[in-house]
Amino acid sequence: MIRASNLYSRTVEQHCNPERLHSRRAIVLFVRDERREAACKPLGGRFGAHGYRELNSRIAARLSPLLDRTTDLLVVSESGGACGGIRQRGATFGERITNAMADTFAAGYCSVAVVGNDCPTIAPADITAAFQRLDAGALIVAAPARDGGAFIVAARGATFEKPGYLERFVDLPWRTASLFGAMMLLEGAEGLPIVREDFDYWQCRSAERALAVLFDALRPAAYRGTLQRPVRSAACHKALTRTFLTSPPLQQQPV
């Protein structure tokens, strides 16, 4: 039996196939250093014993049905060391997320969707919707969270090639309540009509319910096979970090 906690160690170097580096799409899972995140944002209730490696692995397993010959999942960390990857670069959050997306495009991907580990109820259909908007011509796509953040930020490679676009993206009011609105003012930006809840802390009933959806729905027997699928590591890409974007209150999406 393959446990979710073995996802990182089993799918780092041996699945880093250079021929797949130029796949069309990349799903990027932003994760912080597991020990630091556990210290500043401990998992609550019965989930504390699992730890962030287990949480990150469960989210990766949940998204793994999307992986095919045109889509890779990049697991990248703040420290890089946990996955054999590369550390983030940049002094501010805006610089780190922009560099991370730009580096993914530079690796050969034409579109990227960035997610964090703070939205346990994220569904594969959410990512599919973001990619569909990009394919239809959007330059930036964001999926709003109920607290004013966003649980998906997606972009096409051509986005940052537009004069001045990268600079405006870096200078957005990241991690503030006005971010989603500012992002929607960018040329070619679109918001998804999907709202989920992401969490700055886990010590509340809604957070525990969301974690239960993730941990109880993905028992080992259910995702044993998906963990054997190639999951791109940060060994071939730059490191990223979690996203906290903002959004207007839209229709609440069921878990």
Helices and strands as residue ranges (DSSP letters): G 4-6, H 7-10, G 18-20, E 25-31, H 34-40, G 45-47, H 51-63, G 64-66, E 71-77, G 81-83, H 93-106, E 111-115, H 124-135, E 140-144, E 150-156, G 157-161, H 165-170, H 179-184, E 189-191, H 205-217, H 220-223, G 226-228, E 232-233, G 234-236
